[in-house]
Each structure stands twice: as C-alpha cells, then as structure tokens.
Amino acid sequence: MPNLTIFIQAKKMPPEANLAELTERCTALCTDVLRAALDNVHFIYVAAHQGRGHPAYAEIKYRLEPFRTPSVMDAFMARLDEAIKRHTGLTARIRCFGYPAPAIYARN
C-alpha cells in the first residue's frame, strides 16, 4: 500500500506517454510525501464509461501511519491534483481511504 486507482472517461484517456509521466510523478508523491516503500506502491488506470461527475476520479487506499497526518494527506492530495491536471488535462475528484494495519489482509 498505497494503491492508487484513477478512473478516466474512456474518450478522454490521455496517451501512454502522459500516463507514464503521471505514474512517475505519483510514485514520487507516494514515496516522498507518504513515505511508502517503492515495492508497496501500485497504480492502475481504468478507462470508464461515466454516467455523471468529474471526467476523472482518483481513489487511493493506504495504511494508516502516525506520520500520515491530515496535513500530510492534504498536501498529498493537492500535489496529486496538480499532477493529474498537468498530465491528463482533467480535474479529478480525489478520495483517500486509510486503513489500520490489523484490518488489512493481503497477498503478493
């Protein structure tokens, strides 16, 4: 963890080069701001057929840690918002969901 999923309207999906740049920027945000181990960072981009709302939706799931304070998460979301706008040209609705370590069951 963290796991970042970005849903983008299929017809507005940016080119692979833009997604690669966004991946690099988001990786830096997760390792620098959230202090995540690189091997624990995962991203997925989903082409969506949207019914309503913003043209992009970003959802991040992360392990709660004492150093991931509300101010840290706010800074992370602000920088994530900037990165998504820069590399996709879209404004995303962003939602973060923190989970306590004992509530996470994982494999691979």
SULWO-V759417 format. One line per field, one symbol per residue. ss: DSSP state (a for helix, b for strand, c for the rest). psi: psi as a letter, one per 30 degrees, with the letter a starting at -180 (. if undefined). burial: 1 if it has 24 or more other ideal C-beta (glycine too) atoms within 12 Angstrom, else 0. A space follows every 50 residues. Layout:
# SULWO-V759417
ss: ???
psi: ???
burial: ???
This chain:
# SULWO-V759417
ss: ccbbbbbbbaaacccaaaaaaaaaaaaaaaaaaccccaaacbbbbbbbcc cccccbbbbbbbbccccccaaaaaaaaaaaaaaaaaaacccbbbbbbbbc aaaccccc
psi: klkkkjkkkefgklleeeeeeeeeeeeeeeeeefhkkefgkkkkkkkkjk elalflkkkkklkkkefileeeeeeeeeeeeeeeeeffglkkkkkkjkkk efgkklk.
burial: 11111111100111000110011011101100110100001110100100 00011111111110000100011001101110110011010101010100 00000000
